[in-house]
Amino acid sequence: MLSVLIPVYNYHITKLVSEIHKQLCKEKITFEIIAFDDGSDIKYKKHNETINQFSHTKLISSSKNTGRIASRSALAEAANFDWLLFLDADVFPKSSKFILSYLNVLNRTTDAIFGGFAYQQKPPNNNGILRWKYGRKYEEIPAIIRNKDPHRIIISANFIIKKSCFKSIHSKMAFTGYGLDNFFALFTSELKLNVVHIDNEVYHLGLETNLSYLNKSKECISNLLHQSKTNGIIAKNNKLLNTFISLKRIGLNYPLALVYKLIHKPLEHNILGKHPNMIAFQSYKLLYIAYTDVTK
């Protein structure tokens, strides 16, 4: 009935798999759990091999790192059932009824169900405050709001989808790099999938450092900009890109690029500090997309 699929790279997943397995057994359904190790360091691979002790559970390993898109495609190919539950390795269910909540809304007319994201109330002690503050403000969104525009707010770290629909989406994934959710959202819209959102969150535990998240955000912006020039529809699904294109139409891309050159250093000082300001971060991204458009 249900294939739980977990791509993993250099992360311990035994606690996550143990919890999901316990919930699946409780519901007495036909299931499998498959994790795909995408060329992790040996210490992570050895640790995660312990999940093979659970019934209907296995770890598949790759000798080299192939990336998130390829990992998910390999998992979908290995899955035996028509419903696929994808979970990122660095998440953990918020509720002990996580599996049941998904099972209660599965039906033939729904193509994909997104459970949502959550963050711990306490700020992280490490240098991950930027990712935590951004997630709390822009990703912890109740289902009642997400369902108003179901193809726009897509977080693919926690969702169930029909295998046929997933394969249709991934056949269109012709890019690599950070920013997968933007394109996943685009293709759910293009394919007119019946998308439903529910309040069935997972905690996001693997928070990147401030510098790592800033660099990934810049990579995502570059990918967005490149893809928008070949597939303009993506602008409708992304607020940042849509705002920039509107400003570019009235000739503000060059002034914004100049502003980026003048003030990006003090903005980065704030963003990478102990108390990053989200307005500063969002402003930085808008200025950076203008600068990238002008210089690349």
Secondary structure, DSSP 4 states (H G I P E B T S, - for coil): -EEEEEEESS---HHHHHHHHHHHHHHT--EEEEEEEES--HHHHHHHGGGGGSTTEEEEEESS---HHHHHHHHHHH--SSEEEEE-TTEEESSTTHHHHHHTT--TT--EEE--EE--SSPPSSS-HHHHHHHHHHT---HHHHTTSTTTS--TTEEEEEHHHHHHHHTT----SS-HHHHHHHHHHHTT--EEE-S--EEE--PPPHHHHHHHHHHHHHHHHHHHTT-GGGGGG-HHHHHHHHHHHTT-HHHHHHHHHHHHHHHHHHHTSSS--HHHHHHHHHHHHHHHHHH-
